[in-house]
Amino acid sequence: PSPDWIVGVSGLELCLPNCSWIEHKELNLYPVDVGTDDGITYM
C-alpha cells in the first residue's frame, strides 16, 4: 500500500496590516505519515 503523507500549516498570517497579501513566504515543511494501519501483521 502507498503511504498517506501530508504536510500542513496552521495559523500562518498571510495578510499584512494594510490588508494586502504577502508576496512570498518560505517555510521548511516536513512530511508526516498519517496512515491508519500499523503493526507486525499489516502488509
C-alpha positions in Angstrom: 0.0 0.0 0.0 1.1 3.6 -0.6 1.7 5.7 2.5 -0.5 8.6 3.4 1.9 11.6 3.6 0.8 15.1 4.5 2.3 18.5 5.3 0.4 21.2 6.9 0.4 24.8 8.2 -1.9 26.2 10.7 -2.4 29.8 11.9 0.1 31.4 9.5 -0.8 35.0 9.0 -0.6 35.9 5.3 -2.4 39.2 5.4 -0.4 42.4 6.1 -1.7 45.2 8.4 -2.7 47.3 5.3 -5.0 44.4 4.2 -2.7 43.3 1.3 -1.2 39.8 0.9 2.4 38.9 1.5 4.2 38.3 -1.8 6.5 35.5 -0.7 6.8 33.1 2.3 9.3 30.3 2.6 8.9 27.5 5.1 10.6 24.3 5.9 7.8 21.6 5.9 8.3 18.1 7.0 6.1 15.2 5.8 4.2 13.1 8.3 2.9 9.6 7.5 -0.7 9.6 8.7 -1.5 6.0 7.7 -4.1 4.4 10.0 -2.8 0.8 9.6 0.1 -0.3 11.7 1.6 -3.4 13.3 3.5 -6.6 12.5 0.5 -8.2 10.7 0.0 -5.3 8.4 1.2 -6.0 4.9 
